[in-house]
Amino acid sequence: MSTKQKVIIVGSGIGGLVCGAILAKEGYDVLVLERNKQIGGCLQIFVRDKLIFNSSVHYIGGLEKGQNLYKVFKYLDIIDQLEMHKLDDVAFDKIIFNNDEKEYHYAQGYDNFVSTLVQDFPEEEQAILKYVEAIQLACESFPLYNLQESDDYNLASEFSEIDTQTFIASLTNNIRLQNVLAGNNILYAGIGNKTPFSVHALVLNSYIESAWTFKKGSGQIAKLLAKVITNNGGEIKKRCDVLKLVDIDGKIQYAETKDGKKYTADFFISNVHPSQTMQMVESTTIRNVYKNRLKSLENSVSVFVLYISLKPNTYLHSNSNYYYFEENDAWNSIDYEESKWPLSYGLFYSKCNKNPKYAESVTIMTYMKYSEVEEWQHTYNTVTTSQERGDSYAQFKENKKNKLLQTIYKKFPDIEDSIQSCYISTPLSYRDYMGTDDGSIYGVVKDYKDPIRTYISPVTKLPNLFLTGQNIKLHGILGVTISSIVCCSTLLGIKNLLQKIEDAQ
Ligand SMILES: Cc1cc2nc3c(=O)[nH]c(=O)nc-3n(C[C@H](O)[C@H](O)[C@H](O)COP(=O)(O)OP(=O)(O)OC[C@H]3O[C@@H](n4cnc5c(N)ncnc54)[C@H](O)[C@@H]3O)c2cc1C
């Protein structure tokens, strides 16, 4: 019989897999229970027209030697096997506006980032310098982000107590520059008067340091982490929908799945949204006040994603991502009026590996409120239930696709003749494939007015139940990896874990 302590992890998103990989490596007996037939959560991929499409994640930062994500992936021994390519050094992101011919570029490396923007805004050099200084200070004020020890896991600093829009406006009166600096805010579903500047800074910093996209899809991260788990004696069970986490005598004793199986362990980590986790927990130890607090937290908006497969060798590849705004305001597209949709989008290219001059596919992501698909919310498309949503839903998707394409053609007119096929995800697709209630992209909305309430601790009132994932601290591949370190440190000790990461470099 194994003498190892057993940990059950519910969910195999990046949060569950990083926790699983760390704990398996450090001697725990890990079992991951995943409800889907594919592991990875938002890292999932799908194949159409023989092309790999990323369901969600398009690019990640911090992967250059010595940077934070590199260090964790090096410790987990997956860095050398990841097949990534670096986005354009002088323009990893391009910010574009309707009725403005100019493209505004974000360059990699702080010096390049500043000098590129100063070329476009020569009068604004001081403001741009202040902006990057603030980003770096905000990142320094969260030591764990830099894999440095801290006794405060919260993102509490002066940069958490001001919203991003106000902070940027305090640096410059130049409206175009303000909106350019907020240009990729779909990466954190930025709400102008709400999103703390610290969130903007932590996300932006990682890409300014280095920005990478996948050669063979985002699913490779999930596969490599799964290997670390199984190579260290752990196990991942797919199609295991956990319905209950049952507390006996003040501790979770077992997880029960939809098919009635019970899995016992010493510790349990949930990678599922905290509010849904609390719905699973059958316990008198956790009070309704706590459950209701989590339930009352606002979730971020959802998205409509258009995946376009291109006719081979017809459409030139671009090694940059594009962020488009229909109006001059980078903040007004999240709370759109339906008649004006879409007010913004992010556009991501996928390079043809055989003929890298050309793109093989393009993915476009734009905000969509869950309320737009509520009419069909009683229909599900999951591993166990696939229900036809009917003609009205097909028509809804077709109309939205056409509206989005018309907006795209304004800046990318040549793409029209290169389209082979289009595929679509709506908030319902995200709800069903990620197992969330409302297809929310990044989970709980962070609010500068109440930063502590919206940063959820990995520790719960039950001594052997912990939380991981994008709702704990920060979203995104880097954010969730850091959240997983915070979660695992509750079992391993933060000093010990950070030392192991450092020793692996
Ligand atoms: C459209 C989109 C684009 C994005 N683009 C980027 C990007 O370019 N770069 C970036 O860094 N980040 C990006 N993100 C954010 C990033 O993908 C997420 O923050 C991160 O992957 C979330 O990981 P997670 O582990 O918290 O949760 P998830 O990935 O949601 O994983 C949760 C897992 O739990 C499983 N699960 C749920 N309920 C149960 C249950 N009852 N029993 C068992 N298993 C269960 C789910 O099936 C899922 O596998 C994007 C997100 C979206 C939606």
Ligand as a Chemical Component Dictionary entry (heavy atoms), coordinates in Angstrom:
data_LIG
# 
_chem_comp.id                   LIG 
_chem_comp.type                 NON-POLYMER 
_chem_comp.pdbx_formal_charge   0 
_chem_comp.three_letter_code    LIG 
# 
loop_
_chem_comp_atom.comp_id 
_chem_comp_atom.atom_id 
_chem_comp_atom.alt_atom_id 
_chem_comp_atom.type_symbol 
_chem_comp_atom.charge 
_chem_comp_atom.model_Cartn_x 
_chem_comp_atom.model_Cartn_y 
_chem_comp_atom.model_Cartn_z 
_chem_comp_atom.pdbx_ordinal 
LIG C1  C1  C 0 -11.611 32.743 -25.095 1  
LIG C2  C2  C 0 -10.465 32.784 -24.138 2  
LIG C3  C3  C 0 -9.235  33.240 -24.563 3  
LIG C4  C4  C 0 -8.154  33.264 -23.681 4  
LIG N1  N1  N 0 -6.913  33.649 -24.147 5  
LIG C5  C5  C 0 -5.842  33.562 -23.330 6  
LIG C6  C6  C 0 -4.523  33.809 -23.827 7  
LIG O1  O1  O 0 -4.330  34.079 -25.021 8  
LIG N2  N2  N 0 -3.475  33.723 -22.945 9  
LIG C7  C7  C 0 -3.660  33.388 -21.625 10 
LIG O2  O2  O 0 -2.676  33.306 -20.875 11 
LIG N3  N3  N 0 -4.908  33.145 -21.136 12 
LIG C8  C8  C 0 -5.983  33.215 -21.953 13 
LIG N4  N4  N 0 -7.233  32.933 -21.472 14 
LIG C9  C9  C 0 -7.396  32.701 -20.022 15 
LIG C10 C10 C 0 -6.951  31.319 -19.608 16 
LIG O3  O3  O 0 -7.260  30.396 -20.597 17 
LIG C11 C11 C 0 -7.648  30.926 -18.310 18 
LIG O4  O4  O 0 -7.488  31.942 -17.344 19 
LIG C12 C12 C 0 -7.083  29.646 -17.722 20 
LIG O5  O5  O 0 -6.824  28.678 -18.715 21 
LIG C13 C13 C 0 -8.091  29.089 -16.718 22 
LIG O6  O6  O 0 -7.578  27.918 -16.159 23 
LIG P1  P1  P 0 -8.284  27.224 -14.933 24 
LIG O7  O7  O 0 -7.437  26.083 -14.559 25 
LIG O8  O8  O 0 -8.599  28.214 -13.887 26 
LIG O9  O9  O 0 -9.735  26.754 -15.451 27 
LIG P2  P2  P 0 -10.282 25.949 -16.690 28 
LIG O10 O10 O 0 -9.346  25.966 -17.826 29 
LIG O11 O11 O 0 -11.659 26.463 -16.914 30 
LIG O12 O12 O 0 -10.370 24.452 -16.148 31 
LIG C14 C14 C 0 -11.345 23.987 -15.269 32 
LIG C15 C15 C 0 -11.488 22.484 -15.508 33 
LIG O13 O13 O 0 -12.367 21.937 -14.535 34 
LIG C16 C16 C 0 -13.202 20.992 -15.177 35 
LIG N5  N5  N 0 -14.402 20.806 -14.381 36 
LIG C17 C17 C 0 -15.387 21.727 -14.168 37 
LIG N6  N6  N 0 -16.344 21.187 -13.366 38 
LIG C18 C18 C 0 -15.938 19.936 -13.074 39 
LIG C19 C19 C 0 -16.501 18.893 -12.288 40 
LIG N7  N7  N 0 -17.662 19.050 -11.670 41 
LIG N8  N8  N 0 -15.830 17.712 -12.192 42 
LIG C20 C20 C 0 -14.644 17.538 -12.829 43 
LIG N9  N9  N 0 -14.078 18.489 -13.586 44 
LIG C21 C21 C 0 -14.702 19.682 -13.702 45 
LIG C22 C22 C 0 -13.461 21.627 -16.535 46 
LIG O14 O14 O 0 -13.958 20.686 -17.465 47 
LIG C23 C23 C 0 -12.074 22.158 -16.881 48 
LIG O15 O15 O 0 -11.294 21.190 -17.517 49 
LIG C24 C24 C 0 -8.321  32.862 -22.343 50 
LIG C25 C25 C 0 -9.577  32.401 -21.905 51 
LIG C26 C26 C 0 -10.627 32.353 -22.788 52 
LIG C27 C27 C 0 -11.949 31.784 -22.318 53 
# 
loop_
_chem_comp_bond.comp_id 
_chem_comp_bond.atom_id_1 
_chem_comp_bond.atom_id_2 
_chem_comp_bond.value_order 
_chem_comp_bond.pdbx_ordinal 
LIG C1  C2  SING 1  
LIG C2  C3  SING 2  
LIG C2  C26 DOUB 3  
LIG C3  C4  DOUB 4  
LIG C4  N1  SING 5  
LIG C4  C24 SING 6  
LIG N1  C5  DOUB 7  
LIG C5  C6  SING 8  
LIG C5  C8  SING 9  
LIG C6  O1  DOUB 10 
LIG C6  N2  SING 11 
LIG N2  C7  SING 12 
LIG C7  O2  DOUB 13 
LIG C7  N3  SING 14 
LIG N3  C8  DOUB 15 
LIG C8  N4  SING 16 
LIG N4  C9  SING 17 
LIG N4  C24 SING 18 
LIG C9  C10 SING 19 
LIG C10 O3  SING 20 
LIG C10 C11 SING 21 
LIG C11 O4  SING 22 
LIG C11 C12 SING 23 
LIG C12 O5  SING 24 
LIG C12 C13 SING 25 
LIG C13 O6  SING 26 
LIG O6  P1  SING 27 
LIG P1  O7  DOUB 28 
LIG P1  O8  SING 29 
LIG P1  O9  SING 30 
LIG O9  P2  SING 31 
LIG P2  O10 DOUB 32 
LIG P2  O11 SING 33 
LIG P2  O12 SING 34 
LIG O12 C14 SING 35 
LIG C14 C15 SING 36 
LIG C15 O13 SING 37 
LIG C15 C23 SING 38 
LIG O13 C16 SING 39 
LIG C16 N5  SING 40 
LIG C16 C22 SING 41 
LIG N5  C17 SING 42 
LIG N5  C21 SING 43 
LIG C17 N6  DOUB 44 
LIG N6  C18 SING 45 
LIG C18 C19 SING 46 
LIG C18 C21 DOUB 47 
LIG C19 N7  SING 48 
LIG C19 N8  DOUB 49 
LIG N8  C20 SING 50 
LIG C20 N9  DOUB 51 
LIG N9  C21 SING 52 
LIG C22 O14 SING 53 
LIG C22 C23 SING 54 
LIG C23 O15 SING 55 
LIG C24 C25 DOUB 56 
LIG C25 C26 SING 57 
LIG C26 C27 SING 58 
# 
